[in-house]
Amino acid sequence: MAMPEPHRMQTHWALENLIKASVHCVDTRDYLAFGALFALDGRLYRPTSPEPIVGPEAIAKAYAQTPPNRFNRHLVTNVLITNLTADRATVQSYVLLFSTEDAAAVAQPFGAPVARALVGEFADQCMLTPDGWRLHERRAAFTLNMNPMPATGVA
């Protein structure tokens, strides 16, 4: 049976807000709140490791290791929600990540110089819990970087 349209729209909003909240928490260094967006058995696969980080506490602890001089901004776009049921959903989105290793310079009138500019994506499996929608699995990957490519000598 199809989900009634008003409920489907509310669910889409809640899921998109979950994805936006996740990057906001990371960008504002609220790693406990970021971890709390995951289900109790939630898994996070970072682009830099094939092994998942499991559970809200472990996820928060891993992200708390972010160097203090790093300043990130994630921009999320092209959010696509599929396989929606009453308590499960797949959410795919693209991510632009800009970061600097000079967080102190962020307060300058024109901000800090960008050290990394990456294009990536999130492949999220979400589930409805008693606390609302949560990430059950996130697979984050980088697909493009904006660093100059070295010359290869091939035209």
C-alpha positions in Angstrom: 0.0 0.0 0.0 1.4 3.4 -1.0 2.2 5.9 1.7 -0.3 8.8 1.8 1.1 11.9 0.1 1.2 14.2 3.2 3.0 11.5 5.2 5.4 10.8 2.3 6.2 14.6 2.0 6.8 14.8 5.8 9.1 11.7 5.6 11.1 13.2 2.7 11.6 16.4 4.7 12.7 14.5 7.8 15.2 12.4 5.8 16.6 15.4 4.0 16.9 17.2 7.3 18.7 14.2 8.8 21.3 14.4 6.0 21.7 18.2 6.4 21.9 17.9 10.2 24.7 15.3 9.9 27.0 17.7 7.9 26.1 20.6 10.1 27.1 18.7 13.2 30.5 17.8 11.7 31.1 21.3 10.5 30.3 22.8 13.9 32.3 20.1 15.7 29.3 18.8 17.6 30.5 15.2 17.3 28.2 13.9 20.1 25.2 15.2 18.2 26.6 13.7 15.0 26.9 10.3 16.6 23.4 10.6 18.0 22.1 10.8 14.4 23.0 7.1 14.0 21.0 4.1 15.1 22.5 2.2 18.1 24.0 -0.3 15.7 24.7 2.3 13.0 27.7 1.9 10.8 29.8 4.6 9.2 32.2 3.9 6.4 34.7 6.7 5.9 36.3 7.3 2.5 39.7 6.6 4.1 39.0 3.1 5.6 37.2 -0.1 4.5 36.3 -0.9 8.1 33.1 0.6 9.5 32.9 2.6 12.7 30.0 1.1 14.6 27.7 2.8 17.1 27.0 6.5 18.0 29.7 6.6 20.7 32.4 5.2 18.5 31.4 7.5 15.6 31.6 10.6 17.9 34.9 9.5 19.3 36.4 8.9 15.8 35.3 12.4 14.6 36.6 14.0 17.8 40.0 13.1 16.5 39.7 15.8 13.8 42.8 18.1 14.1 41.9 21.3 16.0 43.3 23.5 13.2 41.0 22.0 10.5 37.9 23.9 9.5 35.4 22.1 7.2 32.3 23.1 5.3 30.2 20.4 3.6 27.6 21.4 1.0 25.0 18.7 0.3 23.1 18.6 -2.9 21.1 16.2 -5.2 19.4 14.4 -2.3 17.6 11.4 -3.8 15.3 9.4 -1.5 14.4 5.9 -2.8 13.1 2.6 -1.5 10.9 4.4 1.0 8.8 2.2 3.3 7.2 3.1 6.6 10.4 2.6 8.5 13.3 2.4 6.0 14.7 4.5 3.2 17.8 4.8 1.0 19.1 8.3 0.6 21.9 9.2 -1.9 23.4 12.7 -2.0 26.4 14.5 -3.4 28.7 16.4 -1.1 31.2 19.3 -1.8 33.8 19.5 1.0 35.9 22.5 1.4 38.5 22.6 4.2 41.4 24.5 5.5 44.2 23.7 8.0 44.2 27.3 9.1 41.0 27.5 11.2 42.2 30.7 12.9 42.1 32.5 9.5 38.4 31.8 9.1 37.7 35.0 11.1 39.4 37.1 8.4 37.2 39.3 6.2 37.5 36.9 3.2 37.9 33.7 5.2 40.7 31.2 5.2 42.5 29.8 2.2 41.0 26.5 1.0 43.4 23.6 1.4 41.1 20.8 0.1 38.1 20.9 -2.2 36.6 17.5 -2.8 33.4 16.2 -4.5 31.9 13.1 -2.9 28.8 11.3 -2.1 26.9 9.7 0.7 25.0 6.4 0.3 22.8 6.3 3.3 20.5 3.6 4.7 18.1 5.2 7.1 15.7 3.7 9.6 12.8 5.0 11.7 13.5 4.5 15.4 11.5 5.5 18.5 13.7 8.7 18.5 12.9 9.5 14.8 14.8 8.8 11.6 18.4 7.8 12.1 21.3 6.7 9.9 21.7 3.0 9.9 24.6 3.0 7.5 26.5 5.7 5.8 29.1 5.0 3.1 31.0 8.2 2.3 33.2 8.3 -0.7 35.2 10.9 -2.6 34.8 10.9 -6.4 36.7 14.0 -7.5 39.2 16.4 -6.1 40.0 19.9 -7.2 43.7 19.7 -6.8 45.7 20.3 -10.0 46.6 17.1 -11.7 50.3 16.4 -12.4 51.4 16.5 -16.0 51.5 13.0 -17.5 53.0 13.8 -20.9 50.0 12.2 -22.6 47.9 14.5 -24.8 
